[in-house]
């Protein structure tokens, strides 16, 4: 990516905007700057921004849309499964994901050298898959790269066994320079898949080929996975990726620009308060916002939602043999905290209320308390089957009562 004096000027004006411009292909010569944006939304934003902020530059600035030629299709290679849209340039970096970003960038510069294997873990929607594709996209011109989710790996293996093509299946992986394996948590309970992955892993490691693994949990928390595989995963660098408030706001701004929505504080705050710490959820909410706008509910609907929330609170409290009012009060009693977390989770899952609004119903001024509760219940549902069945029972009962 080129563009020296132009980017320097933008950086001196606006440090956030320069991060957006660095995602574009910029060609600058003595008297002209050509900016190629990936789609029409970015093009409109760039033109609007430059017309109001760029003064006294002295060069002609032309903004064109590179995405018109691609028609905004996801360009997918049949050989490497990589999506071109995921790059290091458009990954939003902040305090909670900076280390993962820098390590992945280093892997893309020196595959197989420093961090091998690299194991990245964290909740869904934090950018793990984005980083896998970014590594692959930077390396695919010089190396044999393959991105593959674990379930696809497993399905291909089963098919190969059925069709007597096991050696062909193995050779496909043996010949790789870089293996990017997503959703490793789905190894749980797949004994045959684990055996084949171990064989491939050993071969690639022996030849110092790069392996990057992504999971929603730490290797030691992968139950029903062989000890020898776990020990291999733990033999390299293990990094947790997160999403903090600062980075979330940067992502919101990026998505608002992408979908042509205003960057005013009201819109940013509205998206922030109504979404969790999940990039996919943020993008989905912004897409909906573009169509529907900011919704302010009529009083009658507000009252109706109050009744529905109270039904959820009453149902959960009854199940825990608690007074419903206890769920709205601060207490350190574990039983009450568990019940409150489940009730908050169900308000989000069933009614899809904004986190801030759920917080108000439970007497919480800070919407992050609701986000924490939802994440806590989601995590426990993944790890504790009995707990998951209990939450599922509450949900079915409440949906039936609400006629949903």
C-alpha positions as CSV (number, residue, x, y, z in Angstrom):
1,X,0.0,0.0,0.0
2,X,1.4,3.3,-1.0
3,X,0.5,6.9,-0.2
4,X,3.1,8.9,1.8
5,X,2.4,12.6,2.2
6,X,-1.4,12.1,1.8
7,X,-1.6,9.6,4.7
8,X,0.8,11.8,6.8
9,X,-1.6,14.7,6.4
10,X,-4.7,12.7,7.3
11,X,-2.9,11.3,10.4
12,X,-2.1,14.9,11.5
13,X,-5.8,15.8,11.1
14,X,-7.6,12.7,12.4
15,X,-5.9,9.6,13.9
16,X,-9.1,7.5,13.6
17,X,-9.7,8.4,9.9
18,X,-6.1,7.5,9.0
19,X,-6.9,3.9,10.2
20,X,-9.8,3.7,7.7
21,X,-7.7,5.2,4.8
22,X,-4.9,2.7,5.4
23,X,-7.4,0.0,4.4
24,X,-7.7,1.4,0.9
25,X,-5.3,1.0,-2.0
26,X,-3.7,4.5,-2.4
27,X,-1.5,5.5,-5.3
28,X,0.2,8.8,-5.0
29,X,2.5,10.7,-7.4
30,X,3.7,14.2,-7.8
31,X,0.4,15.8,-8.6
32,X,-2.3,13.3,-7.9
33,X,-3.6,10.8,-5.3
34,X,-5.8,7.9,-6.4
35,X,-7.8,6.2,-3.7
36,X,-9.4,2.8,-4.4
37,X,-12.1,1.8,-1.9
38,X,-13.5,-1.7,-1.6
39,X,-17.1,-0.7,-2.0
40,X,-19.5,2.2,-2.6
41,X,-20.2,2.9,1.0
42,X,-16.5,3.5,1.7
43,X,-16.3,5.6,-1.5
44,X,-19.1,7.9,-0.4
45,X,-17.6,8.2,3.1
46,X,-14.1,9.1,1.7
47,X,-15.6,11.7,-0.7
48,X,-17.7,13.3,2.1
49,X,-14.7,13.3,4.5
50,X,-12.2,14.7,2.1
51,X,-14.6,17.5,0.9
52,X,-15.0,18.8,4.5
53,X,-11.6,18.0,6.1
54,X,-8.9,18.1,3.4
55,X,-7.7,21.7,2.8
56,X,-4.5,23.1,1.3
57,X,-3.1,19.7,0.2
58,X,-2.1,20.9,-3.3
59,X,-2.7,17.6,-5.1
60,X,-5.8,16.3,-7.0
61,X,-7.5,13.5,-5.0
62,X,-9.6,11.0,-7.0
63,X,-11.7,8.4,-5.2
64,X,-12.8,5.3,-7.1
65,X,-14.5,2.1,-6.1
66,X,-12.5,-1.1,-6.5
67,X,-15.4,-3.1,-5.3
68,X,-17.5,-2.3,-8.4
69,X,-15.4,-4.8,-10.3
70,X,-15.9,-7.4,-7.7
71,X,-19.6,-6.5,-7.1
72,X,-18.9,-7.1,-3.4
73,X,-18.8,-10.8,-3.8
74,X,-16.7,-12.9,-1.3
75,X,-13.9,-14.0,-3.4
76,X,-13.3,-17.6,-2.4
77,X,-10.5,-19.7,-3.7
78,X,-11.4,-23.4,-4.4
79,X,-7.8,-24.4,-3.4
80,X,-7.2,-22.5,-0.2
81,X,-10.7,-21.6,1.1
82,X,-9.5,-18.1,1.9
83,X,-11.8,-15.1,1.8
84,X,-10.1,-12.1,0.3
85,X,-12.1,-9.6,2.4
86,X,-10.3,-10.5,5.6
87,X,-6.9,-8.8,5.8
88,X,-4.6,-7.3,8.4
89,X,-5.4,-3.9,7.1
90,X,-9.1,-4.0,7.9
91,X,-8.7,-5.8,11.3
92,X,-9.6,-3.3,14.1
93,X,-6.8,-3.4,16.7
94,X,-7.2,-2.4,20.3
95,X,-5.8,-3.3,23.8
96,X,-7.5,-6.7,24.1
97,X,-6.5,-8.1,20.7
98,X,-3.3,-6.2,19.9
99,X,-1.0,-9.1,21.0
100,X,-2.9,-11.7,18.9
101,X,-2.7,-9.3,15.9
102,X,1.0,-8.7,16.2
103,X,1.8,-12.3,16.7
104,X,-0.3,-13.3,13.6
105,X,1.5,-10.5,11.6
106,X,4.8,-12.0,12.6
107,X,3.7,-15.5,11.6
108,X,2.6,-14.1,8.2
109,X,6.1,-12.6,7.8
110,X,8.1,-15.7,9.0
111,X,5.9,-18.8,8.8
112,X,7.2,-21.8,10.7
113,X,10.0,-19.9,12.5
114,X,9.0,-18.3,15.8
115,X,5.5,-19.2,16.8
116,X,4.7,-22.7,15.7
117,X,2.2,-24.0,16.5
118,X,0.2,-20.9,17.3
119,X,-3.0,-21.4,19.3
120,X,-5.5,-18.6,19.5
121,X,-8.6,-18.9,21.7
122,X,-11.5,-16.7,22.8
123,X,-15.3,-16.4,22.6
124,X,-17.2,-16.4,19.3
125,X,-17.2,-13.2,17.2
126,X,-13.9,-11.7,18.4
127,X,-11.9,-11.8,15.1
128,X,-10.1,-15.2,15.4
129,X,-11.3,-16.4,12.0
130,X,-10.5,-12.9,10.5
131,X,-6.9,-13.3,11.7
132,X,-6.6,-16.8,10.2
133,X,-7.7,-15.6,6.8
134,X,-5.4,-12.5,7.1
135,X,-2.4,-14.8,7.6
136,X,-3.4,-17.0,4.7
137,X,-4.1,-14.0,2.4
138,X,-0.6,-12.6,3.1
139,X,1.1,-15.9,2.5
140,X,-0.9,-17.5,-0.4
141,X,1.2,-16.0,-3.2
142,X,4.4,-17.6,-1.9
143,X,3.3,-20.7,0.0
144,X,0.9,-23.6,-0.2
145,X,-1.8,-22.5,2.3
146,X,-5.1,-24.1,3.4
147,X,-7.7,-22.6,5.7
148,X,-10.2,-25.3,6.9
149,X,-12.8,-25.5,9.7
150,X,-12.5,-28.6,11.9
151,X,-15.9,-29.9,10.8
152,X,-14.9,-29.7,7.1
153,X,-11.7,-31.5,7.9
154,X,-13.6,-34.2,9.7
155,X,-16.2,-34.5,6.9
156,X,-13.5,-34.7,4.2
157,X,-11.7,-37.4,6.2
158,X,-14.9,-39.5,6.6
159,X,-15.6,-39.2,2.9
160,X,-12.0,-40.2,2.1
161,X,-12.3,-43.4,4.2
162,X,-15.6,-44.3,2.5
163,X,-14.2,-43.8,-0.9
164,X,-10.9,-45.5,-0.3
165,X,-8.9,-42.3,-0.8
166,X,-7.2,-42.0,2.6
167,X,-3.7,-41.6,1.2
168,X,-4.9,-38.9,-1.2
169,X,-6.5,-37.1,1.8
170,X,-3.3,-37.2,3.8
171,X,-1.1,-36.1,0.9
172,X,-3.2,-33.0,0.5
173,X,-2.3,-31.9,4.0
174,X,1.3,-33.4,4.0
175,X,2.1,-31.1,1.1
176,X,1.0,-27.9,2.8
177,X,3.4,-25.1,4.0
178,X,0.7,-23.5,6.2
179,X,-2.3,-25.1,7.8
180,X,-5.0,-22.8,9.3
181,X,-7.4,-24.9,11.3
182,X,-10.5,-23.2,12.7
183,X,-13.0,-24.3,15.4
184,X,-10.7,-26.8,17.0
185,X,-13.2,-27.2,19.9
186,X,-15.2,-29.5,17.6
187,X,-12.5,-32.2,18.0
188,X,-14.2,-33.2,21.2
189,X,-15.3,-36.8,21.0
190,X,-14.1,-37.3,17.4
191,X,-11.5,-40.1,18.0
192,X,-10.8,-41.0,14.3
193,X,-10.5,-37.3,13.4
194,X,-8.1,-36.8,16.3
195,X,-5.9,-39.7,15.0
196,X,-5.7,-38.3,11.5
197,X,-5.1,-34.7,12.7
198,X,-2.3,-36.0,14.9
199,X,-0.6,-37.8,12.0
200,X,-0.8,-34.6,9.8
201,X,0.3,-32.4,12.7
202,X,3.4,-34.6,13.3
203,X,4.4,-34.5,9.7
204,X,4.0,-30.8,9.3
205,X,5.8,-30.1,12.5
206,X,8.7,-32.3,11.6
207,X,9.2,-30.3,8.4
208,X,8.8,-26.9,10.3
209,X,5.6,-26.1,8.4
210,X,3.4,-23.4,10.0
211,X,0.3,-24.5,12.0
212,X,-2.2,-22.0,13.4
213,X,-5.1,-23.3,15.4
214,X,-8.2,-21.4,16.6
215,X,-10.7,-22.5,19.3
216,X,-13.3,-21.0,21.6
217,X,-11.5,-22.4,24.6
218,X,-8.0,-23.0,26.0
219,X,-6.4,-26.4,25.0
220,X,-6.6,-27.6,28.6
221,X,-10.4,-27.1,28.5
222,X,-10.9,-29.3,25.5
223,X,-12.5,-32.4,27.0
224,X,-12.4,-35.8,25.4
225,X,-9.4,-34.9,23.2
226,X,-6.3,-37.1,23.4
227,X,-3.5,-36.0,25.8
228,X,-1.0,-36.3,23.0
229,X,-2.9,-33.8,20.9
230,X,-3.4,-31.4,23.8
231,X,0.3,-31.5,24.6
232,X,1.2,-30.7,21.0
233,X,-1.2,-27.7,21.1
234,X,0.4,-26.5,24.3
235,X,3.9,-26.9,23.0
236,X,3.7,-23.6,21.0
237,X,2.4,-20.1,21.8
238,X,-1.1,-19.8,23.3
239,X,-2.9,-16.5,23.1
240,X,-6.3,-15.4,24.3
241,X,-8.1,-12.8,22.2
242,X,-10.7,-10.4,23.7
243,X,-12.8,-7.4,22.9
244,X,-12.7,-4.3,25.2
245,X,-14.9,-1.2,25.2
246,X,-12.3,0.9,23.3
247,X,-11.9,-1.6,20.5
248,X,-15.7,-2.2,20.4
249,X,-16.2,1.5,19.8
250,X,-13.6,1.5,17.0
251,X,-15.4,-1.5,15.4
252,X,-18.8,0.2,15.6
253,X,-17.3,3.3,13.9
254,X,-15.9,1.1,11.1
255,X,-19.2,-0.7,10.6
256,X,-21.1,2.6,10.6
257,X,-18.8,3.9,7.9
258,X,-19.1,0.6,5.9
259,X,-22.9,0.8,5.8
260,X,-23.1,4.5,5.2
261,X,-24.5,5.5,8.6
262,X,-23.7,8.7,10.5
263,X,-20.8,8.8,13.0
264,X,-22.6,11.0,15.5
265,X,-22.3,10.1,19.2
266,X,-26.0,9.2,19.6
267,X,-25.7,6.5,16.9
268,X,-22.4,5.1,18.2
269,X,-23.8,5.0,21.8
270,X,-27.1,3.4,20.6
271,X,-25.1,0.6,18.8
272,X,-22.8,0.2,21.8
273,X,-25.6,-0.1,24.3
274,X,-27.6,-2.6,22.2
275,X,-24.9,-5.0,21.3
276,X,-22.6,-7.4,23.1
277,X,-18.9,-8.0,22.6
278,X,-19.2,-9.9,19.4
279,X,-18.2,-8.4,16.0
280,X,-20.8,-10.4,14.1
281,X,-23.6,-9.2,16.4
282,X,-22.4,-5.6,16.0
283,X,-22.4,-5.9,12.2
284,X,-25.8,-7.5,12.2
285,X,-27.2,-4.8,14.4
286,X,-25.7,-2.0,12.2
287,X,-27.2,-3.7,9.1
288,X,-30.6,-3.7,10.8
289,X,-30.1,-0.1,11.9
290,X,-29.5,1.0,8.3
291,X,-33.0,-0.4,7.4
292,X,-35.0,0.5,10.5
293,X,-33.2,3.4,12.0
294,X,-33.1,4.1,15.8
295,X,-36.3,2.8,17.3
296,X,-38.0,4.5,20.2
297,X,-40.9,2.3,21.4
298,X,-44.4,3.8,22.1
299,X,-45.5,3.7,25.8
300,X,-47.9,0.9,25.1
301,X,-45.1,-1.4,23.8
302,X,-42.8,-0.4,26.7
303,X,-45.5,-1.5,29.1
304,X,-46.0,-4.8,27.2
305,X,-42.3,-5.5,27.4
306,X,-42.4,-4.8,31.2
307,X,-45.0,-7.5,31.6
308,X,-42.9,-10.0,29.5
309,X,-39.8,-9.3,31.5
310,X,-41.7,-9.8,34.7
311,X,-43.0,-13.1,33.4
312,X,-39.4,-14.2,32.8
313,X,-38.3,-13.1,36.3
314,X,-41.3,-14.8,37.9
315,X,-40.7,-18.1,36.0
316,X,-37.0,-18.2,36.8
317,X,-37.6,-17.2,40.5
318,X,-40.2,-19.9,40.9
319,X,-37.8,-22.5,39.5
320,X,-35.2,-21.5,42.0
321,X,-37.8,-21.2,44.8
322,X,-37.0,-17.5,45.3
323,X,-39.0,-14.3,45.7
324,X,-39.0,-12.6,42.3
325,X,-38.0,-9.2,43.8
326,X,-34.7,-10.7,45.0
327,X,-33.6,-10.9,41.4
328,X,-33.7,-7.1,41.2
329,X,-31.6,-6.5,44.3
330,X,-27.9,-6.6,44.9
331,X,-26.8,-9.6,46.9
332,X,-23.8,-12.0,47.2
333,X,-26.0,-15.0,47.6
334,X,-24.9,-17.4,44.8
335,X,-28.4,-18.9,44.2
336,X,-29.9,-15.4,43.6
337,X,-27.0,-14.4,41.3
338,X,-27.4,-17.5,39.2
339,X,-31.2,-17.0,38.9
340,X,-30.6,-13.3,37.9
341,X,-28.0,-14.2,35.3
342,X,-30.4,-16.8,33.7
343,X,-33.3,-14.3,33.7
344,X,-31.1,-11.6,32.1
345,X,-30.0,-14.1,29.5
346,X,-33.5,-15.1,28.7
347,X,-34.6,-11.5,28.3
348,X,-31.9,-11.1,25.7
349,X,-32.5,-14.5,24.0
350,X,-36.3,-14.4,23.9
351,X,-37.2,-10.7,23.8
352,X,-34.0,-9.5,22.2
353,X,-34.1,-6.4,24.3
354,X,-31.2,-3.9,24.4
355,X,-28.7,-4.6,27.2
356,X,-29.2,-1.2,28.7
357,X,-33.0,-1.8,28.8
358,X,-32.6,-5.2,30.5
359,X,-30.3,-3.5,33.0
360,X,-33.0,-1.0,33.9
361,X,-35.6,-3.8,34.6
362,X,-33.1,-5.3,37.0
363,X,-32.1,-2.1,38.7
364,X,-28.7,-2.0,37.0
365,X,-27.4,1.4,35.8
366,X,-24.5,-0.2,33.9
367,X,-25.5,-2.3,30.9
368,X,-22.1,-4.2,31.1
369,X,-23.6,-6.1,34.1
370,X,-26.1,-7.6,31.7
371,X,-23.5,-8.4,29.1
372,X,-21.4,-10.2,31.7
373,X,-24.5,-12.2,32.8
374,X,-25.3,-13.3,29.2
375,X,-21.7,-14.3,28.5
376,X,-21.6,-16.2,31.8
377,X,-24.7,-18.2,31.0
378,X,-23.5,-18.9,27.4
379,X,-20.2,-20.2,28.7
380,X,-21.7,-22.4,31.4
381,X,-24.2,-23.9,28.9
382,X,-21.2,-25.0,26.8
383,X,-19.5,-26.6,29.7
384,X,-22.3,-28.0,31.9
385,X,-25.0,-30.1,30.2
386,X,-27.3,-30.2,33.2
387,X,-27.2,-26.4,33.4
388,X,-27.9,-26.1,29.7
389,X,-31.0,-28.4,30.0
390,X,-32.3,-26.3,32.9
391,X,-31.9,-23.0,30.9
392,X,-33.5,-24.7,27.9
393,X,-36.5,-25.8,30.1
394,X,-37.0,-22.3,31.3
395,X,-36.8,-20.9,27.8
396,X,-39.4,-23.4,26.4
397,X,-41.7,-22.8,29.3
398,X,-41.5,-19.0,28.9
399,X,-42.0,-19.1,25.1
400,X,-45.1,-21.2,25.6
401,X,-46.5,-18.8,28.1
402,X,-45.8,-15.9,25.7
403,X,-47.3,-17.8,22.7
404,X,-44.0,-17.7,20.8
